[in-house]
Amino acid sequence: MKKMMNQSLKLMALVLALMLGMNANAQQYLLAGSSKMEIKGTSSLHDWESAVEGMEGLISMDGSNIKKLVLTIDVMSIKSGISSIMDKNTYRALKYNDGYHEITFVSEDISMNGTEFTAKGNLSIAGTKKYTTVEGECTVLSDGGLNCKGEKKLKMTDYGVEPPTALMGTITTGDEVRISFDATFK
């Protein structure tokens, strides 16, 4: 119950903040539950992937142009689907116990070229915020919603994340990860 209240309050604060910063003609779209995000990487044993099961987001549009994109990922919702040990290693690497419970992206500038977009903004992971670029493609759905797809490669160490290890360091993960998203906004 407390977690649901916190999520509702965060979403309300997010919507309010965006509304105060947008003009009256802007239209907002919230991230739908059918959205998907995967994080893929390598290790000395085999390639791995984790699914993001908990995220919130908002796109604000002015006409046919995306003006703002905000995305928040609940760190504890990142699941390997293989073992709770791998999940715990992920949470430890993302400094969950140090108070970093979310990964966020807040755009500062978005350019559109047809259906392709380039979003520049701040990505915050494990207490480190860096200005970065995310590219993808957005299409308008038949129900009036938006579907945005793309991929972003990054190095964990650029965000102060030590790549996880297992079995006393005998299994190591590669520094680079690939984040892919298929996000629907309604």
MDAnalysis code that builds the backbone (N, CA, C; Angstrom):
import MDAnalysis as mda
import numpy as np

u = mda.Universe.empty(558, n_residues=186, atom_resindex=np.repeat(np.arange(186), 3), trajectory=True)
u.add_TopologyAttr("name", ["N", "CA", "C"] * 186)
u.add_TopologyAttr("resid", np.arange(1, 187))
u.add_TopologyAttr("resname", ["MET", "LYS", "LYS", "MET", "MET", "ASN", "GLN", "SER", "LEU", "LYS", "LEU", "MET", "ALA", "LEU", "VAL", "LEU", "ALA", "LEU", "MET", "LEU", "GLY", "MET", "ASN", "ALA", "ASN", "ALA", "GLN", "GLN", "TYR", "LEU", "LEU", "ALA", "GLY", "SER", "SER", "LYS", "MET", "GLU", "ILE", "LYS", "GLY", "THR", "SER", "SER", "LEU", "HIS", "ASP", "TRP", "GLU", "SER", "ALA", "VAL", "GLU", "GLY", "MET", "GLU", "GLY", "LEU", "ILE", "SER", "MET", "ASP", "GLY", "SER", "ASN", "ILE", "LYS", "LYS", "LEU", "VAL", "LEU", "THR", "ILE", "ASP", "VAL", "MET", "SER", "ILE", "LYS", "SER", "GLY", "ILE", "SER", "SER", "ILE", "MET", "ASP", "LYS", "ASN", "THR", "TYR", "ARG", "ALA", "LEU", "LYS", "TYR", "ASN", "ASP", "GLY", "TYR", "HIS", "GLU", "ILE", "THR", "PHE", "VAL", "SER", "GLU", "ASP", "ILE", "SER", "MET", "ASN", "GLY", "THR", "GLU", "PHE", "THR", "ALA", "LYS", "GLY", "ASN", "LEU", "SER", "ILE", "ALA", "GLY", "THR", "LYS", "LYS", "TYR", "THR", "THR", "VAL", "GLU", "GLY", "GLU", "CYS", "THR", "VAL", "LEU", "SER", "ASP", "GLY", "GLY", "LEU", "ASN", "CYS", "LYS", "GLY", "GLU", "LYS", "LYS", "LEU", "LYS", "MET", "THR", "ASP", "TYR", "GLY", "VAL", "GLU", "PRO", "PRO", "THR", "ALA", "LEU", "MET", "GLY", "THR", "ILE", "THR", "THR", "GLY", "ASP", "GLU", "VAL", "ARG", "ILE", "SER", "PHE", "ASP", "ALA", "THR", "PHE", "LYS"])
u.atoms.positions = np.array([
    [0.826, -1.185, 0.000],
    [0.000, 0.000, 0.000],
    [0.875, 1.255, 0.000],
    [1.922, 1.283, 0.863],
    [2.813, 2.427, 0.938],
    [3.544, 2.639, -0.383],
    [3.985, 1.533, -1.018],
    [4.694, 1.623, -2.289],
    [3.780, 2.210, -3.361],
    [2.497, 1.787, -3.383],
    [1.554, 2.293, -4.365],
    [1.312, 3.787, -4.138],
    [1.209, 4.207, -2.881],
    [1.018, 5.627, -2.565],
    [2.227, 6.438, -3.020],
    [3.450, 5.927, -2.765],
    [4.661, 6.621, -3.189],
    [4.720, 6.749, -4.696],
    [4.368, 5.676, -5.420],
    [4.379, 5.730, -6.874],
    [3.354, 6.724, -7.388],
    [2.173, 6.762, -6.775],
    [1.134, 7.710, -7.186],
    [1.576, 9.143, -6.936],
    [2.202, 9.391, -5.787],
    [2.681, 10.736, -5.482],
    [3.779, 11.165, -6.440],
    [4.709, 10.240, -6.765],
    [5.770, 10.563, -7.716],
    [5.196, 10.893, -9.081],
    [4.213, 10.108, -9.537],
    [3.612, 10.345, -10.836],
    [2.873, 11.681, -10.852],
    [2.159, 11.987, -9.773],
    [1.456, 13.272, -9.706],
    [2.443, 14.433, -9.724],
    [3.549, 14.312, -9.007],
    [4.572, 15.360, -8.987],
    [5.200, 15.516, -10.364],
    [5.434, 14.404, -11.042],
    [5.998, 14.417, -12.384],
    [5.071, 15.142, -13.351],
    [3.795, 14.807, -13.319],
    [2.816, 15.435, -14.199],
    [2.721, 16.925, -13.894],
    [2.664, 17.293, -12.632],
    [2.565, 18.698, -12.246],
    [3.791, 19.478, -12.705],
    [4.977, 18.917, -12.500],
    [6.203, 19.602, -12.917],
    [6.232, 19.829, -14.419],
    [5.820, 18.837, -15.161],
    [5.819, 18.999, -16.617],
    [4.758, 19.991, -17.070],
    [3.612, 19.970, -16.420],
    [2.542, 20.892, -16.801],
    [2.944, 22.337, -16.541],
    [3.668, 22.591, -15.458],
    [4.106, 23.942, -15.148],
    [5.137, 24.438, -16.156],
    [5.883, 23.518, -16.740],
    [6.917, 23.903, -17.690],
    [6.484, 23.856, -19.146],
    [5.256, 23.524, -19.426],
    [4.801, 23.378, -20.808],
    [3.726, 24.408, -21.120],
    [3.548, 24.697, -22.409],
    [2.497, 25.644, -22.750],
    [1.141, 24.954, -22.721],
    [0.096, 25.754, -22.753],
    [-1.267, 25.232, -22.585],
    [-1.702, 24.318, -23.727],
    [-1.059, 24.400, -24.880],
    [-1.444, 23.574, -26.030],
    [-0.774, 22.207, -26.029],
    [0.137, 21.977, -25.102],
    [0.858, 20.714, -25.067],
    [-0.071, 19.589, -24.632],
    [0.167, 18.434, -25.220],
    [-0.622, 17.243, -24.878],
    [0.306, 16.243, -24.205],
    [-0.146, 15.663, -23.075],
    [0.661, 14.709, -22.332],
    [0.195, 13.283, -22.572],
    [1.172, 12.377, -22.641],
    [0.924, 10.950, -22.791],
    [1.675, 10.230, -21.682],
    [1.002, 9.324, -20.987],
    [1.632, 8.539, -19.925],
    [2.074, 7.180, -20.453],
    [3.141, 6.659, -19.899],
    [3.669, 5.354, -20.288],
    [2.665, 4.262, -19.940],
    [2.345, 3.427, -20.896],
    [1.378, 2.339, -20.708],
    [2.080, 1.105, -20.133],
    [1.313, 0.295, -19.432],
    [1.833, -0.917, -18.807],
    [2.368, -1.947, -19.790],
    [1.976, -1.850, -21.061],
    [2.431, -2.806, -22.066],
    [3.845, -2.500, -22.567],
    [4.442, -1.416, -22.097],
    [5.779, -1.021, -22.540],
    [6.827, -2.021, -22.059],
    [7.905, -2.131, -22.845],
    [8.965, -3.095, -22.529],
    [10.326, -2.420, -22.592],
    [11.193, -2.862, -21.699],
    [12.583, -2.420, -21.724],
    [13.448, -3.594, -21.309],
    [14.564, -3.772, -22.019],
    [15.507, -4.846, -21.713],
    [16.908, -4.270, -21.610],
    [17.680, -4.846, -20.719],
    [19.077, -4.495, -20.560],
    [19.869, -5.748, -20.889],
    [20.782, -5.625, -21.851],
    [21.562, -6.790, -22.289],
    [23.047, -6.503, -22.137],
    [23.775, -7.553, -21.790],
    [25.218, -7.423, -21.645],
    [25.915, -8.749, -21.841],
    [27.204, -8.739, -21.554],
    [28.027, -9.938, -21.716],
    [28.670, -10.300, -20.379],
    [29.150, -11.507, -20.296],
    [29.945, -11.925, -19.141],
    [30.994, -12.914, -19.618],
    [31.885, -13.278, -18.719],
    [32.922, -14.250, -19.079],
    [32.334, -15.648, -19.243],
    [31.072, -15.839, -18.821],
    [30.421, -17.147, -18.939],
    [29.447, -17.190, -20.122],
    [28.583, -16.190, -20.222],
    [27.584, -16.143, -21.307],
    [26.966, -14.750, -21.359],
    [26.278, -14.446, -22.445],
    [25.539, -13.199, -22.535],
    [24.368, -13.257, -21.564],
    [23.900, -12.101, -21.125],
    [22.795, -12.040, -20.171],
    [21.826, -10.937, -20.569],
    [20.631, -11.015, -20.026],
    [19.664, -9.945, -20.215],
    [18.730, -9.885, -19.015],
    [18.260, -8.683, -18.758],
    [17.307, -8.455, -17.681],
    [16.161, -7.626, -18.228],
    [14.968, -7.877, -17.723],
    [13.789, -7.112, -18.117],
    [13.496, -6.077, -17.038],
    [13.052, -4.909, -17.474],
    [12.604, -3.872, -16.554],
    [11.095, -4.023, -16.428],
    [10.646, -4.327, -15.224],
    [9.223, -4.596, -15.012],
    [8.471, -3.415, -14.414],
    [9.183, -2.398, -13.946],
    [8.522, -1.265, -13.308],
    [9.095, 0.058, -13.767],
    [8.341, 0.777, -14.577],
    [8.785, 2.091, -15.020],
    [7.585, 3.015, -15.199],
    [7.853, 4.285, -15.067],
    [6.852, 5.320, -15.281],
    [7.438, 6.305, -16.266],
    [6.572, 6.931, -17.046],
    [7.081, 7.900, -17.995],
    [6.006, 8.804, -18.517],
    [6.470, 9.882, -19.137],
    [5.570, 10.863, -19.692],
    [6.222, 11.515, -20.895],
    [5.438, 11.693, -21.943],
    [5.863, 12.468, -23.108],
    [4.910, 13.642, -23.214],
    [5.471, 14.819, -23.472],
    [4.653, 16.005, -23.708],
    [4.906, 16.446, -25.149],
    [3.811, 16.681, -25.857],
    [3.918, 17.061, -27.266],
    [3.262, 18.402, -27.508],
    [3.826, 19.131, -28.451],
    [3.255, 20.385, -28.923],
    [3.039, 20.182, -30.423],
    [1.808, 19.913, -30.803],
    [1.535, 19.550, -32.193],
    [2.100, 18.173, -32.462],
    [2.954, 18.070, -33.473],
    [3.541, 16.771, -33.802],
    [4.968, 16.633, -33.279],
    [5.410, 17.581, -32.472],
    [6.769, 17.552, -31.939],
    [6.788, 17.150, -30.474],
    [7.674, 16.235, -30.139],
    [7.880, 15.849, -28.747],
    [8.687, 16.973, -28.094],
    [8.173, 17.496, -26.994],
    [8.847, 18.588, -26.292],
    [9.552, 18.129, -25.027],
    [9.062, 17.068, -24.413],
    [9.639, 16.614, -23.151],
    [9.438, 15.116, -23.020],
    [10.440, 14.445, -22.494],
    [10.371, 13.017, -22.199],
    [10.962, 12.814, -20.813],
    [10.210, 12.159, -19.943],
    [10.681, 11.825, -18.601],
    [10.418, 10.338, -18.389],
    [11.441, 9.620, -17.935],
    [11.312, 8.188, -17.696],
    [11.967, 7.859, -16.359],
    [11.269, 7.081, -15.538],
    [11.785, 6.646, -14.240],
    [11.670, 5.129, -14.158],
    [12.783, 4.490, -13.812],
    [12.838, 3.033, -13.680],
    [13.059, 2.684, -12.217],
    [12.249, 1.785, -11.694],
    [12.414, 1.264, -10.341],
    [13.516, 0.194, -10.388],
    [14.636, 0.463, -9.714],
    [15.784, -0.452, -9.756],
    [15.393, -1.871, -9.353],
    [14.534, -2.006, -8.324],
    [14.144, -3.340, -7.847],
    [13.270, -4.089, -8.856],
    [12.833, -3.407, -9.914],
    [12.012, -4.071, -10.928],
    [12.855, -4.673, -12.049],
    [14.165, -4.523, -11.972],
    [15.051, -5.105, -12.981],
    [15.249, -6.572, -12.610],
    [14.772, -7.459, -13.473],
    [14.782, -8.899, -13.170],
    [15.476, -9.675, -14.281],
    [16.360, -10.570, -13.877],
    [17.091, -11.393, -14.850],
    [16.252, -12.554, -15.352],
    [15.309, -12.997, -14.545],
    [14.534, -14.170, -14.918],
    [15.306, -15.456, -14.732],
    [16.531, -15.357, -14.268],
    [17.375, -16.544, -14.077],
    [17.487, -16.887, -12.599],
    [17.941, -15.908, -11.797],
    [18.109, -16.200, -10.375],
    [18.041, -14.919, -9.552],
    [17.631, -15.083, -8.309],
    [17.585, -13.941, -7.409],
    [19.003, -13.489, -7.053],
    [19.974, -14.367, -7.174],
    [21.370, -13.993, -6.900],
    [21.839, -12.970, -7.924],
    [21.531, -13.205, -9.201],
    [21.910, -12.241, -10.240],
    [21.197, -10.916, -10.003],
    [19.919, -10.972, -9.625],
    [19.169, -9.744, -9.348],
    [19.812, -8.977, -8.193],
    [20.192, -9.680, -7.119],
    [20.827, -9.019, -5.971],
    [22.155, -8.386, -6.366],
    [22.921, -9.050, -7.233],
    [24.174, -8.471, -7.726],
    [23.904, -7.191, -8.509],
    [22.817, -7.199, -9.283],
    [22.436, -6.010, -10.046],
    [22.094, -4.863, -9.099],
    [21.266, -5.123, -8.092],
    [20.861, -4.079, -7.149],
    [22.066, -3.528, -6.390],
    [22.972, -4.420, -6.020],
    [24.187, -3.990, -5.312],
    [25.023, -3.086, -6.222],
    [25.190, -3.493, -7.484],
    [25.983, -2.694, -8.421],
    [25.345, -1.319, -8.661],
    [24.015, -1.270, -8.662],
    [23.304, -0.005, -8.888],
    [23.128, 0.799, -7.601],
    [23.753, 0.341, -6.521],
    [23.809, 1.047, -5.231],
    [22.424, 1.284, -4.624],
    [21.566, 0.285, -4.759],
    [20.223, 0.385, -4.199],
    [20.273, 0.619, -2.680],
    [21.124, -0.114, -1.981],
    [21.215, 0.015, -0.522],
    [21.816, 1.339, -0.075],
    [22.405, 2.092, -1.014],
    [22.930, 3.426, -0.713],
    [21.884, 4.506, -0.971],
    [20.659, 4.076, -1.309],
    [19.569, 5.037, -1.490],
    [19.237, 5.381, -2.930],
    [19.879, 4.736, -3.887],
    [19.614, 5.027, -5.295],
    [18.599, 4.008, -5.828],
    [17.340, 4.302, -5.641],
    [16.259, 3.368, -5.947],
    [15.709, 3.510, -7.347],
    [16.127, 4.554, -8.049],
    [15.579, 4.791, -9.396],
    [16.678, 5.161, -10.380],
    [16.396, 4.869, -11.626],
    [17.179, 5.351, -12.757],
    [16.252, 6.313, -13.491],
    [16.740, 7.508, -13.806],
    [15.875, 8.489, -14.470],
    [16.527, 9.072, -15.715],
    [15.672, 9.411, -16.665],
    [16.088, 10.184, -17.837],
    [15.111, 11.337, -17.977],
    [15.641, 12.555, -18.059],
    [14.826, 13.751, -18.257],
    [15.418, 14.501, -19.439],
    [14.620, 14.643, -20.492],
    [15.119, 15.309, -21.686],
    [15.221, 16.813, -21.478],
    [16.167, 17.416, -22.172],
    [16.302, 18.867, -22.201],
    [16.076, 19.406, -23.601],
    [16.330, 18.558, -24.586],
    [16.164, 18.979, -25.977],
    [15.794, 17.749, -26.805],
    [14.748, 17.870, -27.605],
    [14.341, 16.764, -28.477],
    [14.152, 17.311, -29.881],
    [14.789, 16.649, -30.830],
    [14.597, 17.028, -32.229],
    [13.931, 15.871, -32.958],
    [13.087, 16.225, -33.905],
    [12.349, 15.233, -34.693],
    [12.724, 15.390, -36.160],
    [12.820, 14.256, -36.847],
    [13.011, 14.226, -38.298],
    [12.086, 13.136, -38.806],
    [10.866, 13.532, -39.183],
    [9.852, 12.543, -39.541],
    [9.450, 11.793, -38.285],
    [9.615, 10.479, -38.298],
    [9.282, 9.685, -37.116],
    [10.488, 9.455, -36.217],
    [11.681, 9.840, -36.674],
    [12.898, 9.625, -35.879],
    [13.090, 10.771, -34.887],
    [13.559, 10.419, -33.684],
    [13.812, 11.449, -32.687],
    [15.202, 11.306, -32.094],
    [15.730, 12.412, -31.632],
    [16.967, 12.456, -30.870],
    [16.659, 13.236, -29.603],
    [16.739, 12.566, -28.463],
    [16.467, 13.200, -27.170],
    [17.790, 13.364, -26.429],
    [18.095, 14.608, -26.077],
    [19.293, 14.904, -25.288],
    [18.840, 15.316, -23.906],
    [19.469, 14.736, -22.891],
    [19.069, 15.067, -21.530],
    [19.939, 14.376, -20.512],
    [19.488, 14.413, -19.268],
    [20.252, 13.866, -18.156],
    [19.769, 12.471, -17.783],
    [20.724, 11.541, -17.768],
    [20.484, 10.177, -17.337],
    [21.169, 10.013, -15.985],
    [20.388, 9.630, -14.972],
    [20.920, 9.445, -13.622],
    [20.869, 7.975, -13.243],
    [22.046, 7.422, -12.936],
    [22.170, 6.020, -12.538],
    [23.084, 5.958, -11.328],
    [22.629, 5.327, -10.268],
    [23.448, 5.058, -9.073],
    [24.123, 6.316, -8.528],
    [23.434, 7.440, -8.576],
    [23.966, 8.678, -8.022],
    [24.821, 9.500, -8.958],
    [24.994, 9.042, -10.187],
    [25.766, 9.795, -11.177],
    [24.834, 10.260, -12.278],
    [24.864, 11.575, -12.547],
    [24.032, 12.153, -13.603],
    [24.939, 12.608, -14.739],
    [24.595, 12.162, -15.950],
    [25.375, 12.542, -17.129],
    [24.434, 12.968, -18.250],
    [24.868, 13.959, -19.001],
    [24.141, 14.411, -20.176],
    [24.407, 13.402, -21.294],
    [23.343, 12.911, -21.922],
    [23.500, 11.877, -22.944],
    [22.454, 12.045, -24.034],
    [22.578, 11.265, -25.065],
    [21.657, 11.295, -26.203],
    [21.013, 9.920, -26.374],
    [19.701, 9.924, -26.579],
    [18.940, 8.704, -26.851],
    [18.243, 8.907, -28.187],
    [18.369, 7.916, -29.071],
    [17.739, 8.016, -30.391],
    [16.737, 6.891, -30.581],
    [15.749, 7.156, -31.412],
    [14.752, 6.141, -31.697],
    [13.741, 6.620, -32.702],
    [12.627, 5.925, -32.725],
    [11.563, 6.226, -33.671],
    [10.232, 6.188, -32.936],
    [9.387, 7.190, -33.182],
    [8.049, 7.246, -32.593],
    [7.018, 7.258, -33.707],
    [5.989, 6.463, -33.532],
    [4.877, 6.459, -34.486],
    [3.570, 6.659, -33.733],
    [2.615, 7.254, -34.422],
    [1.286, 7.464, -33.850],
    [0.487, 6.190, -34.065],
    [-0.143, 5.715, -32.998],
    [-0.951, 4.499, -33.059],
    [-2.371, 4.817, -33.508],
    [-3.093, 3.809, -33.941],
    [-4.463, 4.007, -34.424],
    [-5.386, 4.559, -33.333],
    [-5.059, 4.300, -32.049],
    [-5.896, 4.815, -30.958],
    [-5.460, 6.207, -30.494],
    [-4.494, 6.815, -31.213],
    [-4.030, 8.154, -30.877],
    [-2.835, 8.184, -29.950],
    [-2.433, 7.040, -29.430],
    [-1.249, 6.971, -28.573],
    [0.030, 7.019, -29.386],
    [1.150, 6.896, -28.714],
    [2.457, 6.903, -29.369],
    [3.211, 5.635, -29.023],
    [3.993, 5.138, -29.972],
    [4.892, 4.019, -29.717],
    [6.291, 4.474, -30.079],
    [7.204, 4.393, -29.122],
    [8.588, 4.810, -29.328],
    [9.502, 3.619, -29.095],
    [10.406, 3.399, -30.048],
    [11.355, 2.290, -29.966],
    [12.757, 2.828, -30.172],
    [13.704, 2.196, -29.502],
    [15.085, 2.600, -29.691],
    [16.021, 1.768, -28.856],
    [17.272, 2.184, -28.875],
    [18.317, 1.453, -28.180],
    [19.405, 2.432, -27.764],
    [20.000, 2.179, -26.608],
    [21.086, 3.017, -26.101],
    [22.162, 2.123, -25.530],
    [23.394, 2.330, -25.986],
    [24.533, 1.618, -25.405],
    [25.223, 2.560, -24.428],
    [25.678, 1.983, -23.319],
    [26.438, 2.778, -22.358],
    [27.366, 1.885, -21.570],
    [28.350, 2.520, -20.952],
    [29.287, 1.787, -20.096],
    [28.883, 2.007, -18.646],
    [28.799, 0.917, -17.898],
    [28.414, 1.005, -16.493],
    [29.367, 1.908, -15.713],
    [30.662, 1.778, -15.978],
    [31.646, 2.538, -15.212],
    [31.529, 4.046, -15.447],
    [30.948, 4.478, -16.563],
    [30.719, 5.910, -16.793],
    [29.760, 6.488, -15.771],
    [28.957, 5.633, -15.140],
    [27.981, 6.058, -14.141],
    [28.360, 5.586, -12.730],
    [29.621, 5.237, -12.558],
    [30.084, 4.823, -11.240],
    [29.603, 3.447, -10.821],
    [29.150, 2.656, -11.783],
    [28.657, 1.304, -11.499],
    [29.780, 0.313, -11.791],
    [30.161, -0.426, -10.776],
    [31.169, -1.470, -10.938],
    [30.485, -2.691, -11.543],
    [30.929, -3.155, -12.722],
    [30.283, -4.333, -13.321],
    [30.260, -5.505, -12.343],
    [29.087, -6.112, -12.147],
    [28.956, -7.195, -11.168],
    [29.847, -8.398, -11.479],
    [30.214, -9.100, -10.414],
    [30.969, -10.344, -10.539],
    [30.243, -11.425, -9.737],
    [30.631, -12.659, -9.977],
    [30.054, -13.789, -9.236],
    [31.154, -14.811, -8.965],
    [30.861, -15.727, -8.072],
    [31.787, -16.805, -7.695],
    [33.178, -16.260, -7.384],
    [33.199, -15.317, -6.436],
    [34.444, -14.714, -5.948],
    [35.276, -14.109, -7.081],
    [34.591, -13.509, -8.047],
    [35.275, -12.803, -9.116],
    [35.658, -13.650, -10.312],
    [35.345, -14.950, -10.289],
    [35.712, -15.809, -11.417],
    [34.808, -15.571, -12.622],
    [33.606, -15.051, -12.378],
    [32.709, -14.676, -13.479],
    [32.574, -13.160, -13.440],
    [32.902, -12.527, -14.550],
    [32.837, -11.074, -14.640],
    [31.879, -10.658, -15.748],
    [31.293, -9.492, -15.588],
    [30.418, -8.960, -16.644],
    [31.160, -7.884, -17.411],
    [30.801, -7.751, -18.684],
    [31.384, -6.700, -19.509],
    [30.877, -5.338, -19.063],
    [31.647, -4.307, -19.335],
    [31.313, -2.949, -18.920],
    [30.155, -2.356, -19.736],
    [30.082, -2.706, -21.007],
    [29.056, -2.110, -21.875],
    [27.740, -2.883, -21.789],
    [26.642, -2.130, -21.697],
    [25.308, -2.716, -21.751],
    [24.521, -2.029, -22.860],
    [23.523, -2.738, -23.338],
    [22.626, -2.220, -24.390],
    [21.215, -2.210, -23.823],
    [20.622, -1.030, -23.800],
    [19.261, -0.878, -23.290],
    [18.345, -0.670, -24.484],
    [17.375, -1.561, -24.640],
    [16.416, -1.410, -25.727],
    [15.034, -1.171, -25.129],
    [14.248, -0.346, -25.826],
    [12.926, -0.026, -25.321],
    [11.890, -0.056, -26.435],
    [10.704, -0.442, -26.069],
    [9.514, -0.451, -26.926],
    [8.417, 0.100, -26.038],
    [8.264, 1.420, -26.057],
    [7.428, 2.118, -25.099],
    [6.162, 2.669, -25.771],
    [5.040, 2.399, -25.141],
    [3.767, 2.922, -25.617],
    [3.272, 3.968, -24.634],
    [2.879, 5.107, -25.163],
    [2.350, 6.204, -24.363],
    [0.922, 6.470, -24.779],
    [0.031, 6.619, -23.797],
    [-1.384, 6.876, -24.097],
    [-1.883, 8.044, -23.291],
])
